[in-house]
C-alpha cells in the first residue's frame, strides 16, 4: 500500500508532496560532512525513528542508515560522542570510508568492523542524533514529534517485560540527556506519524529562521 507522506513546510493547501519530494530536496542541499549530506533523525525512544529512517533512506535511493543503537553501549548510553566523531564523522569529512564496530546488546560487546562509505546522503538515526556536537555536520535535523510519555509507553510495549529494568535506567538517562543537550529546538523539520503515513512540518529552527508563524496542531497518537 502506498503511504501518504506529506511534506508541507509552509502548511499550504493543495496536493500532498510525498516522501520522495522531501528526499529530492535533501539531495539538493549542499554536502554537510565532506561530500556527504548527513541527515539526522532524532526523537524520544519509541517515537518511530527507525521505521521513518528506513523509509527516508529508501526514498533517498538506498542511502545508508547509521543507527546510534550500534554506537551506544550499556555503559555509554549517551557518552559516545568522541567515538562517533573519530570513527565516523572525521573520516567522512575527509571523503573517506568510515569504519565502526556495531555494539551487540545481547553479547554486551562490539562486533566486527563495518564500513560506511561517503555516499551522497547518509541517515543518522537515534536518540541524540541532533546533539550539539553533531549539528554542525548535519545537512538537516528531523525530529519525530511524539510526546515522551507516548513514545516510552510504545517502546516498553515493543520490548516487553524482559527489558523493564533497562527501560527504567534508559528513561532516567534520556531525561538527563535532553535536559542538558536538547535537540528539538534546533530541528529543521518535525515528523508526525499517522496510520496512513507521515506529515513533515517546519521545525523550530526553520520557523525561527524565517519568522514563520505556525499554529500548533495536535494530531492523533501515531500508530506504529
C-alpha positions in Angstrom: 0.0 0.0 0.0 1.3 3.4 -0.9 1.8 5.6 2.2 0.8 9.2 2.1 3.9 11.1 3.2 3.1 14.8 3.3 5.9 17.4 3.3 4.3 20.8 3.8 6.9 23.3 5.1 4.5 26.3 4.9 1.3 24.5 5.7 -0.2 25.4 2.3 -3.3 23.7 0.9 -3.1 21.6 -2.2 -1.9 18.3 -3.4 0.3 16.5 -0.8 4.0 16.3 -1.5 5.3 12.7 -1.0 8.3 11.5 0.9 10.3 11.2 -2.4 9.9 15.0 -2.8 11.4 15.5 0.6 14.3 13.2 -0.4 14.7 15.2 -3.6 15.0 18.4 -1.6 17.6 16.8 0.7 19.6 15.7 -2.2 19.7 19.3 -3.5 21.2 20.5 -0.2 25.0 21.2 -0.1 27.1 18.5 1.5 27.5 18.9 5.2 30.2 16.4 6.1 32.8 16.2 3.4 30.9 15.0 0.3 28.0 13.6 2.4 24.6 15.1 3.2 24.3 13.8 6.8 20.6 13.8 7.7 19.8 13.4 11.4 16.6 11.8 12.7 16.2 12.3 16.4 13.4 11.9 18.9 12.4 10.0 22.1 13.0 6.3 22.3 10.0 4.6 20.8 8.9 7.5 18.7 9.3 5.7 15.3 12.7 6.9 14.3 13.9 3.6 12.9 10.9 3.0 10.7 10.9 6.5 9.3 14.7 6.5 8.7 14.4 3.3 6.7 11.6 4.8 4.5 13.5 8.0 4.1 16.7 6.1 3.2 14.7 4.2 0.6 13.4 7.4 -0.9 16.9 8.8 -0.9 17.8 6.0 -3.3 19.0 3.4 -0.8 21.1 5.7 1.4 22.9 4.0 4.3 21.4 4.3 7.7 23.7 4.6 10.7 21.8 3.6 13.9 23.0 5.1 17.1 22.0 1.9 18.8 25.1 0.5 17.1 27.2 3.2 18.6 25.8 3.4 22.2 26.6 0.7 24.8 25.2 -0.3 28.2 27.9 1.7 29.8 27.7 4.6 27.4 24.1 5.2 26.7 24.9 8.8 25.6 28.7 9.2 26.2 29.6 8.1 22.7 30.2 11.4 21.1 34.0 11.2 20.8 33.9 7.7 19.4 31.3 8.6 16.8 33.3 11.7 15.7 36.6 9.9 15.5 35.3 6.7 13.8 32.6 8.1 11.5 32.3 11.9 11.2 36.0 12.7 10.8 36.7 10.0 8.0 33.5 11.1 6.1 34.5 14.7 6.4 37.7 13.8 4.6 35.8 11.9 1.9 37.0 8.5 3.3 35.0 5.5 4.3 34.2 5.3 8.0 34.7 2.1 10.0 32.9 1.3 13.2 32.1 -1.8 15.2 28.4 -2.2 15.9 27.6 -2.9 19.5 25.8 -6.2 20.3 23.3 -5.5 23.1 22.9 -9.2 23.9 26.6 -10.1 23.9 27.5 -6.8 25.5 30.4 -6.4 23.2 31.4 -4.9 19.9 31.0 -6.9 16.7 33.2 -7.0 13.6 34.0 -3.7 11.9 31.5 -2.3 9.4 32.4 0.1 6.6 30.3 3.2 5.9 31.3 4.8 2.5 30.9 8.5 1.9 27.7 8.3 -0.2 25.8 11.5 -1.2 23.4 11.0 1.7 23.6 9.1 5.0 20.8 9.0 7.5 21.9 9.2 11.2 19.1 7.8 13.3 18.8 7.6 17.1 18.3 9.4 20.3 20.9 12.1 20.4 21.4 12.4 16.6 20.8 16.2 16.9 23.2 16.8 19.9 25.2 20.0 19.7 28.5 18.2 18.8 26.8 16.7 15.7 24.7 19.6 14.5 27.5 21.3 12.6 27.9 18.2 10.5 24.2 17.7 9.6 22.6 18.9 6.4 19.1 18.7 8.1 17.9 17.7 11.5 14.5 16.0 11.7 12.6 15.4 15.0 10.0 12.7 15.5 7.1 14.7 17.0 5.7 12.4 19.7 5.4 13.2 23.4 8.0 11.3 25.5 5.3 9.6 27.6 3.7 8.1 24.5 7.0 7.2 22.9 8.3 5.5 26.0 5.0 3.6 26.5 5.2 2.4 22.9 8.8 1.4 23.4 8.1 -0.5 26.6 5.3 -2.4 24.9 7.5 -3.2 22.0 10.4 -4.6 24.1 8.3 -6.5 26.6 8.6 -7.0 30.4 12.1 -8.6 30.0 13.5 -5.2 29.2 11.7 -3.3 32.0 14.8 -2.8 34.1 16.7 -1.5 31.2 13.9 0.9 30.4 13.9 2.3 33.9 17.6 3.3 33.5 17.0 4.5 30.0 14.2 6.9 30.8 16.4 8.5 33.5 19.4 8.8 31.2 17.3 10.2 28.3 15.7 12.8 30.5 19.1 13.9 31.7 20.5 14.0 28.1 17.7 16.1 26.6 17.8 18.4 29.7 21.5 19.1 29.1 21.6 18.9 25.3 18.2 19.3 23.7 17.6 18.5 20.0 14.1 19.6 19.2 14.7 23.4 19.5 17.3 23.0 16.7 15.2 20.7 14.4 14.7 21.9 10.9 11.7 19.7 10.4 9.1 17.9 12.6 7.8 14.5 11.5 4.4 13.2 12.7 3.5 9.6 12.0 -0.1 8.7 11.4 -1.7 5.4 10.4 -1.7 6.4 6.8 1.8 7.9 6.6 3.8 10.9 7.7 3.4 14.6 7.9 6.6 16.7 7.8 6.3 20.3 9.1 8.7 23.1 9.7 10.7 22.7 12.9 11.7 25.3 15.5 14.9 26.1 13.7 13.1 26.6 10.4 10.3 28.7 11.8 12.6 31.0 13.9 14.9 31.5 10.9 12.0 32.5 8.6 9.9 34.2 11.4 7.1 31.9 10.2 4.0 31.8 12.4 2.8 28.2 12.8 -0.4 27.3 14.6 0.1 24.4 16.9 -2.0 21.4 15.9 -2.1 18.2 17.8 -2.9 15.1 15.8 -4.0 11.7 16.9 -1.5 9.4 18.6 0.8 7.9 15.9 0.3 4.2 15.1 3.4 2.1 14.7 
